[in-house]
Amino acid sequence: MNTTDVPTVSTRLGLVDRLGRWRVRWGIGRSRYRIPPGLYRVGTPDPSSPVLVTANYKLSFDALRSELQGVDAWVLVLDTMGVNVWCAAGKGTFGTDELVRQVETTGLAEVVSHRKLVAPQLGAPGVAAHEVRRICGFKVVYGPVRARDIPAFLESGMRATDDMRRVTFSLGDRVELVGVELAWVVKWVVPIVAVMVLLAGGESILDRTRTGMLTASPILAGVLAGVVLVPIFLPWIPGRAFSLKGAILGAIVVGATLALTPGVHSVAASIQVFLLGTAVASFLAMQFTGATTFTSPSGVEWEMRRALPLQIGAAVIAGGIAVVRIFGG
């Protein structure tokens, strides 16, 4: 293979890259934020330079290249259909077959003199290292969890420290997830609130809006608890299940909202919105199970089987109370 045909990528992220990151964090065009799979170069690599493997989700690719300043390396990008490394490993797109395919398609054996591939640790569930070596002759070495540790990992002869292997889910990591979840929720919350405003009483639009917003405030509080407060306070909320954490925090926030808006809801209406708001918080909190490496597919399925019936049951009871209030006089 003619290595002059391998595109060179910068380790510096430009304005377009940063705007793209912001856009994707708010869920805009997230499924299309990808780069072509294949082989790339960082710096001026030679045949002895390391080969770093990543996904073609552009955030994953950018996270890697932005940490490689001063490093000469080849970057092998797998076609994960625009999904990040960890999720793609679970789905099977960051896997043995795709890794072997890219090694063979790019002619990597002709580019480098060694037979080592540095794969991200979070991609390990999808890659059978012994099969990769058997099929294409390349040994898979698992790198650190975070891209920022790769330079030190390479300098140490590809030996990872305990800290490099440790998976964390820090406040910054959790807050980064809020935008995309909030953007998804707003799509169905806004119409619901709009209907409540239209149905609210009042002589003017301002009065109707105020009444409608006060009526909807416990449900909005449930949304706030599930989407924003749960990821922020996650380590300090009792329980292990995300649905339970959401229910606990939702009950507190929704209950506080009802207490701060006395006279807005009758006793029956208070019970109705308390149940609905808490169920909403529990359901939305459960969405974060796919965003942390502290959960597993089987664990998520276990939680959903137990939590969804309770959440649906609370919503059904809330709906029954609403029907009685409307038609029961």
Beta strands, then each sheet from edge to edge (+ up, - down):
strand 1: 8-9
strand 2: 38-42
strand 3: 51-55
strand 4: 73-78
strand 5: 116-119
strand 6: 139-142
sheet 1: 1+ 2+ 4- 3-
sheet 2: 5+ 6+
end
